[in-house]
């Protein structure tokens, strides 16, 4: 009776009993406690063996210099007669560069054979790397290795480097003449070049993907996370072995505070992201994608899926827009512009994403509560709140804000529908996925695969076949109902329901030919995800250990063999999206980080919270008691890690002011000039100008304030301007162009 009462008291709000293994099975046996640290060491060593290595070979034949980097070749007409020194210049990175070995030979003689530092000591910069292609320019850089030598005539240099280089890693060959070999590999850029002494590029090429190396690097990231998870399990098993027990909580002591705390977390998320959107990003789009989304929102407010072709359409060179059959068309589906149009209608399109950010936190709490109880929901919501990537995405005008919220809503509703046998909840889950299909179609289809597998499993195994069948039909009905408007819009825009506006680019967006590029992107995106998902310890420490820690807790339930079917569902969602993006060359790393993966961040928050939960339960016995020390240590670790992120979050987010060269300076200068009727010209290919003008732009030829792109010396602009004053936006200044120019 006592055991039964304890089990009943341990039930969560969803009515399930946590599956716990007694202490004797994991922590009580000394050899098992020693097995976890040993596993951590072996996994870490295996990761090191698989991790990315960049092999570089330089050969000078006296008339030309030849370069081979990671299988790609390059050469330049440089007659190097002698070498006096070799030095390595490196920039800091989220995965800091280091070396293995460097060898130099000449005419059969070994001149130098030396082991390089495993991790280069790089001079500190103004910023500890974030993994962001723009902000990391402020990171440390300098000479990290140098050797004097004397080489005359032809020579061969071979060197092996570790790490992922976001910025240039340079091998400087001092001599007659001085030449530099430069490469970037493993993150957003993958290329190599040969420079002369003054830094002029003599030859440059992109490096081809290297599938075995790229796959090994991605696997190494996961192995390191598993290694850290194994070490944590070993430590908590040791804590559990000497921990005093405490009684399991009774139903009368159920904690009722989390719903109110979750609501407070949601309001905090809205406030922070609203500050990012309005204060840091100045309520402006900061990527070409967002510029087009806002343009589409204006068209939708006018009741159209496209814009009218303007008399000066040739000078409206907005990115990702096309003119076809007298229509001005955009590159993207209409789903996210519909959300922005709702905000634009009341003059606050920049607030749409922050509001979704608050809903996202509420859904994290509800999903966690559905999975295990309010404590899990609160933990996941906290992780979502302090995540730098989440606060940036929900402060931007990017479609991932809505995509991630809808995917999470579909997950919560699916779990609720299965537990309650609720057809309305199932239909709502399908509807959420259908709307997501009109925003992020590839991601929505990838997420639908594990959802469909779960529903089919229910149909095949449930004793209540009729209820399972009805749930499946409800999901399909809800999905088709909300996906239909997207298919209709596709038909009106492209002529085919299944052809998205992406096809207007007239190039293949998704092919198996892209698989090797997708595999290389997988590694870069995973590494960037580790750097952006939590923010733990940023500007204190960085490198492979911190990257591994970001995913380590998500590994814990699986390593302990306590993963539940819902944990496997979360993992399947993650893997499905990773696989789906292998078919595209795009990576999205130019926009705040690994945004192409952001829709699965919710799964990672939930799995990470599950990891903390299982560590807290180390040594627990479902029939008797839980251990005090592991629970207290897990809570303390959770608080310490998250407080390190909270302490620097405002400073980290503030770095994005003026991101991508976009700020409110054009608006301020136009307001100061108060031109009345005016035409403002941008330089050719200046998408940042269109972004800064996004809130002021009206495309109709009769608008008082017009924007166009072109040369101010072109007489055609005088006719276009009419009675308007003519201005040029150049180098951050708004300059009035005098009539004498024409």
Helices and strands as residue ranges (DSSP letters): H 2-9, H 23-26, H 30-50, E 53-60, E 65-69, E 72-76, E 82-91, E 95-106, E 109-115, G 135-138, E 141-152, E 155-176, E 179-185, E 191-195, E 201-206, H 211-241, E 245-247, G 251-253, H 258-275, I 276-280, H 288-301, E 307-308, G 313-315, E 321-324, E 327-330, H 335-345, H 351-371, H 374-386, H 388-393, H 400-420, H 423-437, H 441-461, H 465-494, G 501-505, G 512-514, H 515-532, H 544-559, H 565-580, G 581-583, G 595-600, H 601-616, E 625-627, H 628-654, G 659-661, H 665-673, E 678-682, H 687-692, E 705-709, H 716-721, E 725-730, E 733-736, G 739-741
